[in-house]
Amino acid sequence: MPYVNIKVTKEGVTPEQKAKLIQGVTQLLVDVLGKNPQTTVVVIEEIDTDNWGIGGESVTVRRQRKQ
């Protein structure tokens, strides 16, 4: 039973986009690894940009600096 955890920053990912991710990742596991789609689990977690760090600083700070 494959378990896939997708983490994205919380910035307006729509329900339609999430549905496409779930379907696409499931199909990829079917196509590449021959996995059963009925037992494939896909979880999407949305993380606040304050809680996502790159290079020693949060995404929020990095994006504010680039403006």
C-alpha positions as CSV (number, residue, x, y, z in Angstrom):
1,M,0.0,0.0,0.0
2,P,1.8,3.1,-1.2
3,Y,1.6,6.3,1.0
4,V,2.5,9.6,-0.6
5,N,2.7,12.8,1.4
6,I,2.8,16.0,-0.6
7,K,3.7,19.2,1.2
8,V,3.0,22.6,-0.3
9,T,3.0,26.1,1.1
10,K,-0.4,27.3,2.1
11,E,-1.1,29.8,-0.7
12,G,-4.4,29.1,-2.3
13,V,-4.1,25.6,-3.8
14,T,-7.6,25.0,-5.0
15,P,-9.6,21.8,-4.4
16,E,-9.4,21.2,-8.2
17,Q,-5.6,21.4,-8.1
18,K,-5.5,19.0,-5.1
19,A,-7.8,16.6,-6.9
20,K,-5.5,16.6,-10.0
21,L,-2.4,16.0,-7.8
22,I,-4.1,13.0,-6.0
23,Q,-5.2,11.5,-9.4
24,G,-1.9,12.2,-11.1
25,V,0.3,10.7,-8.3
26,T,-2.0,7.7,-8.0
27,Q,-1.8,7.1,-11.8
28,L,2.0,7.5,-11.7
29,L,2.3,4.8,-9.1
30,V,0.0,2.6,-11.2
31,D,2.0,3.2,-14.4
32,V,5.5,3.0,-13.0
33,L,5.3,0.5,-10.2
34,G,2.1,-1.4,-11.0
35,K,0.4,-0.4,-7.7
36,N,-3.2,-0.9,-7.0
37,P,-4.9,2.6,-7.1
38,Q,-7.5,1.3,-4.6
39,T,-4.8,0.9,-1.9
40,T,-2.8,4.0,-2.8
41,V,-2.9,6.8,-0.2
42,V,-2.1,10.4,-1.1
43,V,-2.1,13.1,1.6
44,I,-1.6,16.8,0.8
45,E,-0.4,19.0,3.7
46,E,-0.5,22.8,3.4
47,I,2.2,24.5,5.5
48,D,2.2,28.2,6.5
49,T,5.1,30.0,4.9
50,D,6.2,31.0,8.4
51,N,6.7,27.3,9.1
52,W,8.7,26.4,6.0
53,G,12.4,27.3,6.0
54,I,15.0,27.5,3.3
55,G,18.6,28.5,3.8
56,G,18.1,29.5,7.4
57,E,15.0,31.7,7.0
58,S,11.3,31.3,6.5
59,V,9.7,31.4,3.1
60,T,7.7,34.4,4.3
61,V,11.0,36.4,5.0
62,R,12.5,35.3,1.7
63,R,9.5,36.4,-0.3
64,Q,9.2,39.7,1.5
65,R,12.9,40.4,0.8
66,K,12.4,39.8,-2.9
67,Q,9.6,42.4,-3.2
